[in-house]
Amino acid sequence: MARKRDGRPPLRPKRASRLHKIRVWIERGILGVMMTVVAWVVERRLMRVLKTGNSSKRALQKAERDARRDRSDPNGDREAGVRTSPDKIDVEV
């Protein structure tokens, strides 16, 4: 690769200007504030779920719903739906 007179490759920029450094610091500051707000919101939601125990209630509701789907109707028919597993996909009509 050809070099310029000052010894640097042609695609490598010159030293960062003061304006560029200021712009980078502003971008980092804005990104830091945004990430802090996101982390705060996620933490609040997680703490709320852990305090109320909603996650176990949801898991219980899902298990009940799955058990209800697996049970047969009095006629021997099951509800229509799509059932998936890592190995296959069953479509019931």
C-alpha positions as CSV (number, residue, x, y, z in Angstrom):
1,M,0.0,0.0,0.0
2,A,1.4,3.4,-1.0
3,R,2.2,5.8,1.8
4,K,1.9,9.5,1.8
5,R,4.6,11.9,2.7
6,D,3.8,11.9,6.4
7,G,4.2,8.1,6.6
8,R,0.5,7.1,7.0
9,P,-1.6,4.9,4.6
10,P,-3.9,7.0,2.3
11,L,-7.1,5.6,3.8
12,R,-6.2,6.3,7.4
13,P,-7.6,9.7,8.4
14,K,-5.5,12.4,10.0
15,R,-5.6,13.0,13.7
16,A,-9.2,13.5,15.0
17,S,-10.1,17.2,15.1
18,R,-11.4,18.8,18.2
19,L,-14.9,19.1,16.7
20,H,-14.9,15.3,16.0
21,K,-13.8,14.6,19.6
22,I,-16.6,16.8,21.0
23,R,-19.1,15.1,18.7
24,V,-18.0,11.6,19.9
25,W,-18.3,12.7,23.6
26,I,-21.8,14.0,23.0
27,E,-22.9,10.8,21.2
28,R,-21.5,8.7,24.1
29,G,-23.2,10.9,26.7
30,I,-26.6,10.6,24.9
31,L,-26.1,6.8,24.5
32,G,-25.2,6.5,28.2
33,V,-28.4,8.4,29.3
34,M,-30.5,6.2,27.0
35,M,-29.0,3.0,28.3
36,T,-29.5,4.1,31.9
37,V,-33.2,4.8,31.3
38,V,-33.7,1.5,29.6
39,A,-31.9,-0.4,32.4
40,W,-34.0,1.5,35.0
41,V,-37.3,0.6,33.3
42,V,-36.3,-3.0,32.9
43,E,-35.3,-3.3,36.5
44,R,-38.5,-1.7,37.7
45,R,-40.6,-4.2,35.6
46,L,-38.5,-7.1,36.8
47,M,-38.8,-6.1,40.5
48,R,-42.6,-5.7,40.1
49,V,-42.9,-9.1,38.6
50,L,-40.8,-10.7,41.3
51,K,-42.7,-8.9,44.1
52,T,-46.2,-9.9,42.8
53,G,-45.3,-13.3,41.6
54,N,-46.9,-12.8,38.2
55,S,-44.4,-15.0,36.5
56,S,-45.5,-18.1,38.4
57,K,-49.2,-17.3,37.8
58,R,-48.6,-17.0,34.1
59,A,-46.7,-20.3,34.0
60,L,-49.6,-21.9,35.9
61,Q,-52.1,-20.4,33.5
62,K,-50.1,-21.6,30.5
63,A,-49.9,-25.1,32.0
64,E,-53.6,-25.2,32.6
65,R,-54.3,-24.0,29.1
66,D,-52.0,-26.7,27.6
67,A,-53.7,-29.4,29.7
68,R,-57.1,-28.2,28.6
69,R,-56.0,-28.5,25.0
70,D,-54.7,-32.0,25.4
71,R,-57.9,-33.2,27.0
72,S,-60.6,-34.6,24.6
73,D,-64.1,-33.3,24.3
74,P,-67.0,-35.6,25.3
75,N,-67.4,-36.5,21.7
76,G,-63.7,-37.6,21.5
77,D,-62.8,-34.6,19.4
78,R,-60.0,-32.2,20.3
79,E,-60.0,-28.5,19.7
80,A,-58.7,-27.4,16.4
81,G,-55.2,-25.8,16.5
82,V,-51.6,-26.0,15.7
83,R,-49.3,-28.0,17.9
84,T,-45.5,-27.7,17.5
85,S,-42.4,-29.4,18.9
86,P,-38.8,-29.3,17.9
87,D,-39.3,-32.3,15.6
88,K,-42.7,-31.8,14.0
89,I,-45.7,-29.5,13.4
90,D,-49.2,-30.9,13.8
91,V,-52.2,-29.0,12.4
92,E,-55.5,-30.2,13.7
93,V,-58.8,-29.2,12.1
